[in-house]
């Protein structure tokens, strides 16, 4: 009993010291970020080493870690439940986090929206582009990139490299973001070869390696010779493509090391730039953009470097399109555009720039895509 | 004879606690092998799970759904059935609650909307596992397999409803049902900062303990669990007992789903299938299928998962380290089962010697 008592006492004392330290930190936190080492928290929905969505964000975190005056804390495999609210609060209460990057799309509503108003001293920057001015807390922000621009470039590369004229796309869910990637990839490929088709398979969820492997094998059996994807971890698909001797185009992060022969290019996020920019702004005490969106030109997305199988001519075509994106002249979605059921979705003469809100609720697959949005 | 009761009580405390300590010791060795200071890690775990008012809130919020999904396995276990369908019942309950909340949208008073959500979720979850019980008793289909497969069906059904007929058109990239609205959400208990779901979970654990351990109904269930044929010969309605027990098991998990919607998510979507149902199986087995023991077990598991983040952040342990600890606890607790009933003979032999 004596031992337990002594332990309890020492624990209490320790607790009290921590409490004082916490108070001290909270006062210190009232000062702007640059005053001392600022704690920046990152939360990931999956593993940091998934060769995909979460790894791309972890690369951004690694870039922030290299900045002076910043301490980075990270948590992986945090589900989109009360767990993420508690993890964010724990980062603030126990580690004094001043800035938090909740990197999963599903973390925002309701979780960031619940926690942010309770902690006005902390800034929450979410990956997803969901911020609504006037409606959402002032210490929150949300950013996203037009990664379909990088998929358009990847489509050009795939279209220029494919011998069979049949491309494959393995996707998680038929939601607007994903449909837009499929369509942009296909339109990019069709700009090289108008007859090209993209067979799409929806697996139903973000991380289902077994289903993704089945889908890849079945696409390859159909004579498809380039596969790309929109799932959280493209690792399995890329490895199968390489093993079976076809080409692959990556997504989220650089997967070229998984397929040294067949990797053509990939649509990647450029989170290191986005995250270091945000941290710099906050360190300088400047206001940050609550809603940040952009594509290749703004440096939010990029393409992996071209693989050995891509011809010089194809690279030329891809670089020309990229130059148009960089100059802000490229429009992917312009009339007349038909969906794969023959219905006109964008009438002749109309063109929708990347920022057009109509593209955010895309619910069709363009002509040339084999598949259906109702899965 | 009067020595026997303390020995039993002593056993039921001593054995799980020693098993837990043994698990911590093994985990400590594992940590030391990884090059971590075990004591520092344990200190962080206490700090992250129980060290402050915030840590307690974190733990309690994680424990509440576990208590309910654990009942989904613990109650049929009184009948000798192994049901692992908590995840499916939770999902079905959550979707039904969201639908009820959507129907009661805006034009109902808050308490009515909340009651409608909780009742809808409870009833749907109950019917879901009730069906498993019916298939078991009247069709002889193995309840473990059925309930496992029912999980997959429930999740597929939810995905269909949430992306199809019941989809809120405004939920573009995260398909969800219509939000129930902040006015109709289940609030926090005053002073605690934890939602009312915790109180419901605690109450249900206590009620289930009383019903299954202190009433003739519970006695009948346990007789039927021990020997169904003997129970039938004694005139017990085994089929009805199976249906009722399975219904309440599913109802508990369905309630967890409706609380998840009413107190946290605000709508039904794929985030409902977050693994609470599977974690509940672990909790039920650790509690040796005792509805009362489910409470401390859920608190310990909740505390471990609450501190998991701190372990990642402060000690750079991988997320899987916590799974390791859960696995070790599972093994030590289950192996400690063999120690029950041995304390009294040991005491007797010592006295004789």
Interface residues (C-beta under 8 A of the other chain):
Chain A: X11 X14 X15 X18 X19 X41 X47 X73 X74 X75 X76 X77 X78 X79 X80 X81 X82 X83 X85 X86 X87 X89 X90 X91 X93 X94 X95 X105 X106 X109 X110 X128 X173 X174 X175 X176 X177 X204 X205 X360 X361 X374 X375
Chain B: X43 X46 X47 X48 X51 X52 X54 X55 X57 X58 X61 X62 X159 X163 X164 X172 X173 X174 X175 X260 X264 X265 X266 X269 X270 X271 X274 X275 X276 X305 X306 X309 X310 X312 X313 X314 X318 X319
